[in-house]
Every structure is written in structure tokens, then in C-alpha cells.
């Protein structure tokens, strides 16, 4: 009961003033279910707080609450697996695809984290689908973590490698601005 009240209170605080009449019961239930099945959080309360907070930030880009929660759960799981801050991964996705899981760039990069298809051949998995959220996030988080290690923790340089713009500041600055202004940990 305490957790349900906390979710409701967080949703109300996260909503714009015009929408504060009644929180969406479907979203409350999705958050409750998501928190119970997400294994990358230390406890259910942390899951509910994070999912509620991030869901409100993502609502404009992903209108469907079920899809939004599913993306957030998977981002948290894959980022945690790769030992990356989930908020950083959200900032990368925001810049790379604007959360369009079917995005294809002019260069042919695919999905949320804009993974180049050549990686599938490189690792011997040519039949994997980069539009599949979990596959895309697994590849993207692994690649980003690798670049972060190569650059000895230098995030702007790692982001430049990720984007193929090493040595240039435009892309890293976009991601870092999204991280600082939108996806910061509250």
C-alpha cells in the first residue's frame, strides 16, 4: 500500500499542472508490474521511483505507456549489465534515434542506439534483428562501454568513437547536454 501511494505521489509530482487531476491508472499498473519484474534494480522502491521519473521524461517521445516502460526496463537492464549509467544510455538514444526503435540513418545504422549492421556479420550473428529493442541495446551498451574503456573513462572521446566523430565536439556535446538537462539522475 505504501509503495502504491508513493507511485501515485511521484506520478502526480511528475505531471504537468494541467494533467494533475488524476494519474493514469494504466501507467500506475505498468510501473508496478515493471518494478516487480526488473532485476537490475537493488529493490522495488528504487525501480518504481526511477521508472516513474524517467517515464514522465520520455512521455513526449513515446506516447504508449507500455512501450515506454518496456524501453526503460530494457535500457536499465542492459546499461546495468554493461556497467553504464542508464541515464547516459537514455541520452545517447535521445540523440541517436529520438527513441524511434525503427530508425535507420542515412549511413544505415539501425534502431534505438543506431547500430551499424556490419557488427552482425563481424560477430557471426547475421540473422539478429537490430530493430529488436533488446538486441539493439545489448550491442549499443556493449560498444559504448568498450569505447569508454579504450578512452580510459573519457566520456566525450568515447562518445565521439561511438558516433564515428572522434576528435569532434558536436556529437559528444549533444549527448552530454541531453544527459545534463533531461536525463540527469533526480
C-alpha positions in Angstrom: 0.0 0.0 0.0 2.8 2.4 0.9 4.5 1.7 -2.4 1.3 2.3 -4.4 0.8 5.6 -2.6 4.4 6.6 -3.4 4.0 5.8 -7.1 0.8 7.8 -7.2 2.5 10.7 -5.4 5.5 10.6 -7.8 3.3 10.5 -10.8 1.3 13.5 -9.7 4.5 15.4 -9.0 6.0 14.5 -12.4 2.9 15.5 -14.3 2.3 18.9 -15.8 -0.1 21.0 -13.7 -2.9 20.7 -16.2 -2.8 16.9 -16.0 -2.6 16.6 -12.2 -6.3 15.8 -11.8 -5.9 12.0 -12.0 -2.9 9.9 -12.7 -3.3 7.4 -15.5 -4.3 4.1 -13.7 -2.9 2.0 -16.6 0.5 3.7 -16.2 0.5 3.2 -12.5 -0.2 -0.5 -13.1 2.6 -0.7 -15.7 5.0 0.9 -13.4 4.0 -1.5 -10.6 4.5 -4.5 -12.9 7.7 -3.2 -14.3 9.2 -2.7 -10.8 8.3 -6.2 -9.8 10.0 -7.8 -12.8 13.1 -5.6 -13.3 16.1 -7.4 -11.9 18.6 -4.7 -12.5 17.4 -2.6 -9.5 18.5 -3.0 -5.9 14.9 -3.1 -4.7 11.4 -2.5 -5.9 11.2 1.0 -4.4 14.2 2.1 -6.4 12.7 0.6 -9.5 9.4 2.4 -9.0 11.0 5.8 -8.4 13.3 5.5 -11.4 10.7 4.2 -13.8 8.2 6.9 -12.7 10.7 9.7 -13.1 12.1 8.5 -16.4 8.7 7.6 -17.8 7.5 11.2 -17.3 10.6 12.5 -19.1 10.0 10.1 -22.0 6.3 10.6 -22.4 6.5 13.2 -25.1 8.6 10.9 -27.4 7.0 7.6 -26.6 3.3 8.1 -26.0 2.3 4.5 -25.4 2.9 3.8 -21.7 3.5 0.1 -22.2 6.2 0.7 -24.8 7.7 3.5 -22.7 8.0 1.2 -19.7 9.4 -1.6 -21.8 12.1 0.6 -23.2 13.0 1.9 -19.8 13.2 -1.5 -18.2 15.4 -2.8 -21.0 17.6 0.2 -21.0 18.2 -0.1 -17.3 18.9 -3.8 -17.6 21.4 -3.5 -20.5 23.1 -0.4 -19.1 23.5 -2.1 -15.7 24.8 -5.3 -17.4 27.4 -3.2 -19.2 28.2 -1.1 -16.1 27.0 2.1 -17.7 24.7 4.7 -16.1 21.2 4.1 -17.6 20.7 7.9 -17.9 23.7 8.0 -20.2 22.2 5.4 -22.4 18.9 7.3 -22.5 20.8 10.5 -23.5 22.6 8.5 -26.3 19.3 7.1 -27.6 17.7 10.6 -27.4 20.3 12.0 -29.7 20.8 8.9 -31.9 17.2 8.0 -32.7 14.8 10.2 -30.7 13.5 6.9 -29.3 12.4 5.6 -32.7 13.2 1.9 -32.4 12.7 1.6 -36.2 15.1 4.4 -37.1 17.5 3.9 -40.0 20.2 6.6 -40.5 21.5 7.7 -43.9 24.6 5.6 -43.2 22.4 2.6 -42.5 22.6 2.5 -38.7 19.6 0.9 -37.1 17.3 1.1 -34.1 17.4 3.0 -30.8 21.1 3.2 -30.4 21.8 3.3 -34.2 23.9 0.2 -34.6 25.7 -0.4 -37.9 24.6 -3.8 -39.5 28.3 -4.8 -40.1 28.5 -5.7 -36.4 26.2 -8.6 -37.0 28.5 -10.1 -39.6 31.6 -9.3 -37.5 30.3 -11.4 -34.6 28.8 -14.2 -36.6 25.2 -13.3 -36.0 23.9 -12.1 -39.4 20.3 -13.1 -38.6 20.0 -10.9 -35.5 17.5 -8.1 -35.8 18.8 -4.6 -34.8 15.3 -3.3 -34.7 14.7 -5.7 -31.7 15.0 -3.5 -28.7 16.9 -5.9 -26.5 19.4 -6.8 -29.3 19.9 -3.2 -30.2 20.5 -2.1 -26.6 22.8 -5.1 -25.9 25.0 -4.2 -28.8 24.9 -0.4 -28.2 25.7 -0.7 -24.5 28.5 -3.1 -25.1 30.0 -0.9 -27.8 29.7 2.2 -25.7 31.3 0.5 -22.7 34.2 -0.7 -24.8 34.9 2.7 -26.2 34.7 4.2 -22.7 37.3 1.6 -21.6 39.5 2.3 -24.6 39.4 6.1 -23.8 40.1 5.4 -20.1 36.9 6.9 -18.9 37.0 10.0 -21.1 33.3 10.2 -21.9 33.5 12.9 -24.7 36.1 10.8 -26.5 34.1 7.6 -26.0 31.0 9.3 -27.4 33.0 10.5 -30.4 34.1 7.0 -31.1 30.6 5.7 -30.7 29.3 8.2 -33.3 32.4 7.9 -35.6 33.3 11.5 -34.9 36.3 11.1 -32.6 38.1 14.4 -32.0 35.0 16.5 -32.8 32.8 18.0 -30.1 29.4 18.4 -31.7 28.0 14.9 -31.0 29.5 14.4 -27.6 28.2 17.9 -26.6 24.7 17.0 -27.8 24.7 13.8 -25.7 26.2 15.5 -22.6 23.6 18.3 -22.9 20.8 15.8 -23.0 22.3 14.0 -20.0 22.7 17.2 -18.0 19.4 18.9 -19.0 17.0 16.0 -19.4 18.3 12.6 -18.3 20.1 13.7 -15.1 19.6 11.4 -12.1 17.0 13.2 -9.9 
